[in-house]
Amino acid sequence: MRNNTKIYEKLIEIVWFVVVIAIFVVSIKMIRNGELQSELANFGILAPLVLVVLKASTLIIAPLGGTPLYLIAGALFGNVKGLLLVLLGDVLGSTICFYLSRIYGEKVLKFFAGSQNVGRVLKTVSLISNTKSFVKARLGFVSIPELLAYASGLSKINFWTFTFINTLFYLPVDIVLVFFGSQVAGLSLKYFFLYPFILAIFPIIGFFALYKDYEKAEGN
């Protein structure tokens, strides 16, 4: 049963990734053909609304990867508007994650965070005791903030403290990816591999910052 659940979760993740990449490729093609602006105008407010909802959903349902949506936002809406839309989606998604676990407790984790992530979320809860510990945790979870959002809801951290610090950490990541997306139509394929190296720096720093806290939690 557990293996079937893992297969199902992985299948959802793969399908989602393929769909989002397809949207991104089509968007870039439309930009280069000069068709993008007229198509977006036909959708009106629906296009940015869909982007915000999709971005929030990638946090609420943890196996879904949201990185391609940052690139799509930059490609479709440009730097400023794209940034505001994905940031809104990130804050909205994180808020929902926080309150789902705060209101309903551990029972929501398996469904929303994924069965493979439940242990990691529960282990992190004990490390979030104050603002300093949350900052270190947020640094360590920079690439998977949704798991920390669920853990924060189970902790005693104040919602506004969570939201303020969480948003500050979203900003640099969102700016880099949205800017990259807005420029990607004119870039060579070789630059597609720059942003993973930039983002990798933050989890490495966070890992070392959290290492002693994990040791204490394990009683070492």
Residue pairs with C-beta under 8 A, 6 or more apart in sequence:
2 115
5 115
6 115
6 116
9 63
9 114
9 115
9 116
10 63
12 61
12 63
12 64
13 63
13 64
13 65
16 58
16 63
16 64
16 65
17 65
17 68
20 65
20 68
20 69
20 72
21 68
23 68
23 72
24 68
24 71
24 72
24 75
27 36
27 72
27 75
27 76
28 75
28 184
28 185
30 36
30 39
31 75
31 185
32 185
36 76
40 47
40 76
40 77
47 76
48 77
48 81
48 85
51 69
51 72
51 73
51 76
51 77
51 85
51 86
51 89
52 85
52 86
52 88
52 89
52 92
53 89
54 69
54 89
55 66
55 69
55 73
55 85
55 86
55 88
55 89
55 90
55 93
56 89
56 90
56 92
56 93
56 96
57 64
57 93
58 64
58 65
58 66
58 69
58 93
58 146
59 66
59 89
59 90
59 93
59 94
59 96
59 97
59 145
59 146
59 149
60 93
60 96
60 97
60 100
60 112
60 146
61 112
62 112
62 113
62 114
62 117
62 144
62 146
62 147
62 150
63 114
67 177
69 86
69 89
70 82
70 86
70 173
70 174
70 177
70 178
70 180
70 181
71 177
71 178
71 180
71 181
71 184
72 181
73 82
73 83
73 85
73 86
73 178
73 181
74 82
74 83
74 177
74 178
74 179
74 180
74 181
74 182
74 183
74 184
75 82
75 181
75 182
75 184
75 185
76 82
77 85
78 182
79 178
79 179
79 182
82 178
82 181
82 182
83 174
83 175
83 178
86 174
86 177
86 178
87 167
87 170
87 171
87 174
90 145
90 167
90 170
90 174
91 163
91 166
91 167
91 170
93 146
93 149
94 145
94 146
94 149
94 162
94 163
94 166
95 163
97 112
97 146
97 149
97 150
97 153
98 149
98 150
98 152
98 153
98 159
98 162
98 163
99 153
100 108
100 112
100 150
100 153
101 108
101 109
101 149
101 150
101 151
101 152
101 153
101 154
102 153
102 154
102 159
103 153
105 154
106 118
106 122
106 154
108 150
109 117
109 118
109 121
109 122
109 150
110 118
112 150
113 121
113 146
113 147
113 150
117 147
120 147
121 147
121 150
121 151
121 154
122 151
122 154
123 214
123 217
124 137
124 141
124 147
124 148
124 151
125 151
125 154
125 155
126 217
127 133
127 136
127 137
127 210
127 213
127 214
127 217
128 134
128 137
128 151
128 152
128 155
128 156
128 157
129 155
129 156
130 157
131 157
131 161
131 165
133 213
134 152
134 157
134 161
134 162
134 165
135 165
136 206
136 209
136 210
136 213
137 148
137 151
137 206
137 210
138 145
138 148
138 165
138 166
138 169
138 206
139 169
139 202
139 203
139 205
139 206
139 209
139 210
140 203
140 206
140 207
140 209
140 210
141 147
141 148
141 203
141 206
142 169
142 173
142 199
142 202
142 203
142 206
143 199
143 202
143 203
145 166
145 169
145 170
148 166
149 162
149 166
152 162
173 199
173 202
176 195
176 198
176 199
177 195
180 191
180 194
180 195
184 191
184 192
